[in-house]
Amino acid sequence: MAAALLANTLYSLGFVLEKRALTALPEVSIRQPARLLRLVLGSPLWIGGSLALAAGFAAQLVVYRTLPIAAAQGIFVSGLVLLVLLSARLLGEETSGRERYALGAILLALLMVVLSLREGSDTVSQDAPYPLILLVCVPSLAAGLWLYGSAERRARNRHRRPTTGVEYGVAVGLLYGVSSLAIKGVSSHLTTDGIGGAVLDLLGSPYPYLLLFTGVFGLVMSQAALQRCRASLIVPVCTTVTSLFTAVLGTLSFGEALPDEPLRLALRVAGTALAVAVLLTMPKHDSAPQPPAPAKELASP
């Protein structure tokens, strides 16, 4: 329990620190990835946020070794509330009434999915046909990149109202969802016996290449989006999409059975449907007060 609460705090603090660092930096763009990386790696505050996220991941590993997965996920979901509170306190971000209702509904939807889990009774598979994985992941990556590019084009239109970041969150969430499936696939190839053969087997699978792609593009896209939009909205949306993608398509790809009990099945289906419905109806334009815009670089003489 202590490790789970620590992971929540570190994750929330990490995103808030990165957001604060990005606010003080010149405007970044995915069209200049090398410049983006140079700017963020030169910011001690951003590096501190990244280290907090890494420490949160380490704490999460401890949680999965000591708590049932259903209990752990329930605590992790509550971390979204902590993120909103920290964003309001440290970043001055405010959410509208409609957005607060939407975030509450997202929390309810994810909790419904968590309640549908039962430790020891849900089947866990470690293998999936490579063609099926590619059939799921490649279109999802294409959809995420297209959606992000579409949001970027609209954001550059000065006559449009500021975006809330929902489209950015969905796009990055799709990439991280693919990354989650790749991580699950990698775990099935890592063994302590015959390490050399396991590595060769892994390199012959699509998983390390999916991880490399989503890692590079996910980092660049998430930082540019986080600078433009409120962390209190874009991170919960991204987390929701990633969780739903992994739960739904991961279950189908890896052949993990749905719950047999009618109540648990109803909770999982209803929770998934509610989360999708909320994402589709969330406001696309920003009406909440915004923190100061990122600094602009001085023009060269």
N, C-alpha and C positions, 0 to 999 in steps of 0.2 A: 504493500500500500504506500509506504514512504517513497519507494523508488518510482512508483507511478505518478505520485504528486510532484516529485522532483522532475520527472520527464516532462510533465505538463508545463511546469514553471520555466524550464530551460527552453522548450520549444517556443512558448509564447514570448519569452524575453528575447530569444534569438531573432524571431521575425520582427519584433518591434525595434531592436537595435539596428538591424539591416535597413528597415524602413527609414529610421531616423538618419542613418548614414547616407542613404540614397537621396534624401531630401536636401542635404547640404552639398551634394555633388552636382556638377554640370549635368545637363540632360543627357541620358544614355539612350542608345537605340540598338535594336537587334541587327540593323544594317551595318553596324560597326562593332562587331563582337570583341575584337582585340582591344579597342579603346575602352569598351565597357569593363573588360577584365582588368585592364591596367588601372582604371579609376577605382574600382572597388577594392582591389588588392593593395592600393595605396592608402586606404582608409582604415585606421586602427579600429574605429567603431564598427565598421562592417566586418572586419576580421573577428572582433569580439563576438558579434552576433553569430557568425559562422561557427565559431568554437562552441558557443552555447548550444547550437543545433546539434553539433557532433556529440557533445556531452549528453544531450537529451536522447540521442539515438542509443548511446551506451547504456543509459538508465533504462531505456525501453527493453533492451536485451535482458537486463536483470529481471524486469517485470515478467517477461514471457517465460522465464525459468522458474518463477516463484508463485505466479497467480494463474488461475484458469483463464483461458482466452476471453470468455464472455465477461468476466469481472474486469480484466485489464482493459478491454475495449470500452466498457462503460465508463471507466475513469478517464480514458483518453478523450472520449467524446466531450466530457465536461471541460476539457482544456480549451475548447472553443470559447466558452464563456469567459475564462481567464484572459484569453487573447483580446476580446472586445473590451474588457475592463482596463487592461494595460494600455491598449491603443487610445482609449479615452483619456487616461491619466497622463501618459508620457508623450503622446503625439498630438493631443488635442483633437482627435477625430471624434465626430459625433454621428450617430446613426439616426435616421428618421424613424417615425413610428412604424411605417410599413416594413422597413428593413428589420427592425427589432422583432416584429411578428414573424417575418420570414426566417430569421436566424433561429427563433424559438421552434418553428416548425421543422427546420432542418435537424435541430438537436433531437426533437421528438422522433423524427423518421429514423435517424441513426440508432437511437435507443431501442426502437422497435426491432430493428435488424439484430442488434446485440441480444435482446431478450429472446430472439428466435434460436440463438445458439445454445447448445448444451454440451458441456465438456464431457468427452468420453463417448458420446453417441454420434456426433457428426463425423462422417468419414473424411479422411485427409489423404489425398492422392499426391504423389510427387512426380508424376509423369504425364506427358501430353504429346500427341502427335505433332511433329514440327510443322507440317503443312497447315494444321488447324491453328497453331499458335500464330503463324504468319498471316493466315486469313483473318484472324482477329486483330492482330497488332498493326499490320501495315495500313489498312484503311483507317484505323483509329489515329495513327500518327499523321496521316494525310489530312484527316478531318481537323485535328488539333492545329496543325500548321496553317491550314486554310482559314480557320476561325480566327486565329491570332492575327494573321495578315489582314483579314477583313476588319478586325477591331482597330488595327493600326491605321488603316486607310481612313476610317471614320474619325479617329482621334486627330488626324492631321487636318481635318476640315475645320477651319476656325469658326465657321458659322453654326456648327453643331454644339449642343449642350454637352457639358462634361460627362464622361461615362462613369458608371459606378464600378466597372471592372468585372462585371459578371462574365462577359465573353472571354476576357483574359483568364479568369479563374477556371472556366470550363476548358479552355484550350490547354492550359498548363496541367490541369487535372487529368486530361486524357493522356498526356505524355507520362505523367507520374503513375497513372494506372498501368500503362504498358510496362513501365519500369518495375512495378510491383510484381507483375506476372513473370518478368525476366528474373527477378530476384528469387521467386519461388522455384523457377526452373533451374537456376544455378545451384540452389541448395540441394537439389536432387543429385547433382553430379559431384558434389564435394564429399569425399570419403577419406578416412584415415588409412585405408588399405589400397595399395596400388595407386599412389598419388599421380605418378606419371601417366598412367592410362586414363585416370579420371580427368586430368588436365587436357589430354588430347581429345577425349570424348566431349569435354565441355567446349573446346575450340571448334569442334565439328557441329555444334548446335547453334541456333540463332541467338541464344540468350546473351552471351557477352557483347555481341554487336548491337543488340537492342539496348543493353545497359549503357554502352558507350554513346550511342545516338541520343538517348533520352537524357543522359547525364549532361552532355555538352549543351544541347539545345534547351533542356529544362532550366539549367543555370542561367543562360543568357536571357531567355524569355521571361523567367520568373522575376529577375532583377529589374528588367525594363518595365514590366507590368507593376511591380511593387512600388516603383518610383512614381508612376502615374496615378495610381489608385490607392484607396484606403486599405490598409492591412486588415482592418476590422471587418471588411467585406470580402476581399479577394481571397484571403487565406481560408475562411470557412467554406467558400464556394469550391475552391480547389480541393480541399480536404474531402468534401462531400462527393465530388465527381470521382476522385481517386478511389474512395471507399466503395462506392457503388459499382464502378468499373471492375474493381478487383473481385467484389462479392458476386456479381452477376456473371460476367464473362469468364472470370477465373473458375467459378463453379462449373460452368459449361465446358470450358476448355480442358480442365483437368479431371473431368468426370466425377466431381464430388456430388453426392446425392443431396437433393433437397430434403428438408425435414419430413418425416412420415406423419407426425402428429398434426392434425388439422389446425390447432391453435398456433403452433410454431410456424407452420407454413403460411398461415394468414398474416402473422406478424411480419414475416420476411417480405412477402409480396406487397403488403400494404405499406410497409416502411419504404421500400424501394419506389413504389408508385408515388408516395407523398413527397419524397425528396425530389424526384424528377419534376413533379407538378410545381413545387416551390421554385425550382430553378427556372422553369419556363415562365413563371409569372413575376419574378423579381424585377424591380425597376431597372431599366437600362440607362437612365440618365440620372446624374447626380444632383440632388437638391440640398444635401447636407453641407454645412460649412467645411471648408477644406483647410488643411495646414498650409503654410507658405509653399509656393511653387519651388521646384529645384532651381539652384543657381544657374545662371547662363555663363558660358565662357565669354571672356572679353574678346572682341574682334582683334585680329592681328593688325598691327599698324601697316 
